[in-house]
């Protein structure tokens, strides 16, 4: 988990100056999967199974950190960054300063904080790109302790102020860390459909001391969470959307995913039907909580219901988990979907009855339900959220691991996550104003090209 004293940055690479952060327009930027040939993380020697196994392991690691973050309550004036160093699945470019310096950050819907390494760096992890040097930018401004944002933070985090300069202090669950200065700067956002756009006075973290397991290709993190200091909130665009293509298939497929902000995030592309479900408010505003009611396999409904301790004063009281609003997180940085153990067991049991083939064991023990016949008929699986049903074909719910085809979902007693495998070929829109998340099944390659 990450506790910090304040933050966020922004993204990409552009040039039209706006006098306000309330950007009444839309723009679209590239969203690069870390294992695609367009990514600096790409290893041409890795096999498809290598990349899938690594993504599965990152899912487990990320879930552990998200669980740790959710297990603690936080002040609304404290920004959290739950991303695990080197764990993000998607990357975005951004340029900082005047003149703009391009950086590459991990785009994360489970994080608010955006930060980058800066000179002077007393102790930093090695990165391929040059460090951002604030002295070379005419628009860099440190936030003083008297600034309203720093005063808000300091009420709960007295250590946020040093020598009349606002600071942040990040500690990640794996003991990686980043500390530095809170400042404002101009961010140049690179759009794929219009001229570059420069946005002044964006609040971000300028890191002067960081280390741990960060990858040297990444210069920091881009926060796309629901908190007030995330990229989306600071831009004032109110909404964003993305459409993810498959990322473990044909390596010659050079499709780059797109992320849309503001007016460009309207759910109008493609030919699918749009369904929407509420984003449930939570004291941890970073995450996007949804309410999963049930899962359907064929015409068999598996109710998301279990007995668990109630939050009221009666320690012996129980409540139906199905009735708890906000019982699952949608997350772009987790590949697998994690389901409560009772629901997963029911799902696996129903799939075993439905699929006319004998299951095989995963030799690596990573996934629970596998089959050695990759040509078997697999059923669609429907997720029923409040007000929205999303029917997913097998390519969204099963993964091919060598000679096996396995269910891309795992049981979890602590946290439920709707991962990005389930989001492939679904246009997903986040409306932070209406507190609503929308799904529209479509061919993302057509939208992204």
C-alpha positions, -999 to +999 in steps of 0.1 A: +000+000+000+011+035-005+005+064+018+014+098+005+009+134+015-005+148-018-002+147-055-009+141-093+006+147-126-009+140-160-002+124-193+011+124-229+023+149-255+007+181-269+004+220-274-026+244-273-027+265-241-059+266-221-065+293-195-086+270-173-084+234-162-120+228-170-113+216-205-145+218-225-132+195-253-121+160-259-089+143-269-076+108-275-042+094-266-024+061-270-026+034-243+002+009-249+001-025-234+034-033-217+039-066-237+031-051-271+059-045-296+054-008-292+063-009-255+098-005-242+090-034-218+086-057-248+110-087-249+111-104-283+126-135-267+096-140-245+069-165-257+032-159-255+031-182-225+059-163-208+040-131-211+008-146-199+024-162-169+041-129-160+007-111-163-009-137-140+018-133-114+015-096-116-023-100-110-016-118-077+009-093-066-012-064-074-043-079-057-022-083-025-013-046-026-048-035-033-061-056-004-036-040+019-047-005+008-084-013+013-077-027+047-069+007+060-091+038+062-077+071+050-083+108+054-100+124+024-070+148+022-045+119+019-038+107-016-031+070-020-011+052-047-017+015-047+001+007-079+029-019-075+062-008-090+067-024-124+032-040-122+011-018-145-003-033-177-006-001-197+017+029-205+010+065-215+034+092-227+034+126-212+055+158-216+063+180-186+075+216-184+083+244-208+099+234-230+082+200-227+102+169-217+087+136-227+082+109-201+066+075-201+044+066-171+023+036-160-014+045-165-034+032-136-071+034-127-061+022-092-040+052-084-044+090-080-008+101-077+012+110-107+049+116-102+082+115-121+118+114-111+135+149-111+169+165-108+186+168-084+180+131-076+199+123-044+191+086-047+170+074-076+165+042-096+181+042-130+158+051-159+164+051-196+150+086-202+167+117-188+154+129-155+132+159-155+151+190-145+128+217-130+155+244-135+152+240-172+115+248-171+100+283-170+067+271-157+078+249-127+065+262-094+069+245-060+039+246-037+045+265-004+033+254+029+008+283+028-008+270-004-043+257+001-035+222-011-006+218+012-026+233+041-053+207+035-028+179+036-009+192+066-040+190+087-036+153+086+000+150+076+022+175+094+053+161+077+041+174+044+058+207+050+096+212+051+113+246+049+081+261+036+079+237+007+052+210+003+065+174+001+051+139-006+064+107+009+054+074-008+061+039+007+049+009-013+040-025+001+072-041-013+093-013+003+098+006-029+095+043-022+095+078-037+098+111-019+099+146-033+084+180-038+048+189-046+048+214-075+027+227-104+038+224-140+025+226-175+017+192-190+016+187-227-009+161-237-004+143-270-037+136-288-040+112-317-068+132-333-060+169-328-032+193-321-012+189-289-028+205-258-008+222-230-025+225-196-009+248-171-006+245-133-011+208-129-002+195-095+023+166-095+051+150-075+087+158-084+107+129-070+141+134-056+146+102-038+132+069-050+141+032-053+130-004-051+116-025-079+107+002-104+115-007-140+141+016-158+118+022-187+092+039-166+097+074-153+067+074-129+030+068-126-001+084-142-031+084-119-064+077-135-082+070-102-114+087-089-097+109-064-096+147-066-059+148-076-060+123-104-054+133-140-090+131-149-101+152-119-074+179-124-082+182-161-118+188-152-130+167-182-153+146-160-150+114-179-128+091-198-131+058-218-109+031-233-113+001-255-088-027-251-078-051-278-064-086-271-028-086-260-017-122-259-025-131-295-008-124-327+025-105-322+022-090-356-009-071-346+003-036-341-030-022-329-025+004-302-052+009-277-068+044-272-078+063-241-104+091-246-110+121-224-138+146-222-161+148-252-142+120-269-152+097-242-189+097-253-202+061-257-211+064-293-185+044-312-192+009-325-224-010-329-230-025-295-257-017-269-246+005-240-254-006-204-245+014-173-240+007-136-234+031-107-199+038-094-204+034-057-189+061-034-163+049-009-141+066+016-112+055-006-121+076-036-093+063-058-110+030-067-140+025-089-164+003-069-192-015-087-219-039-074-219-074-088-252-091-083-247-125-100-229-144-127-247-165-154-234-195-173-259-203-200-293-200-183-279-209-149-276-179-125-250-180-097-260-155-071-233-134-055-244-142-020-226-153+012-228-148+049-202-124+063-198-103+094-220-072+094-205-037+102-231-030+129-226-033+166-238-069+168-206-090+164-227-121+157-248-104+130-243-115+094-252-099+061-258-111+026-227-101+006-249-098-025-267-069-009-235-049-002-230-021-027-196-017-041-185-053-037-161-054-067-134-031-081-129-026-119-092-022-125-071-018-157-039-029-140-050-064-131-052-090-158-072-118-140-106-114-124-107-122-087-140-135-073-151-142-037-143-179-031-179-190-027-188-174-060-157-188-078-164-223-065-200-221-078-188-208-111-162-235-115-187-262-105-212-250-131-185-248-158-174-283-151-211-294-156-215-274-188-182-281-206-182-316-221-146-324-215-124-337-186-105-309-168-067-310-167-044-297-140-023-265-145+012-278-141+023-245-126-007-243-103-015-207-112-051-213-125-078-236-112-098-248-141-080-259-173-087-282-202-061-299-225-085-298-255-082-262-269-110-268-294-137-275-269-169-255-269-168-230-241-199-211-228-204-174-226-203-160-191-225-130-181-217-106-153-248-090-138-241-056-122-267-033-108-286-021-139-262-037-164-256-071-178-223-078-197-222-111-216-186-121-223-175-146-250-148-172-241-119-150-253-128-127-224-129-153-198-105-181-208-068-179-217-047-203-237-015-215-218+005-237-242-016-268-248-041-258-221-071-235-221-078-221-186-104-200-169-089-165-163-105-161-129-093-171-095-108-172-060-101-145-034-113-143+002-102-107+006-108-086-025-129-088-057-115-073-089-130-072-124-098-075-144-088-063-179-091-097-195-129-093-190-126-059-205-112-069-240-134-056-269-156-037-245-157+001-248-157+012-211-167+047-201-161+063-167-183+093-159-170+109-127-198+135-126-227+111-129-208+084-109-216+059-136-196+033-155-208+021-190-201-010-210-205-014-248-193-046-264-176-038-297-146-045-319-119-024-303-095-029-332-119-010-354-122+018-329-085+020-321-073+020-357 
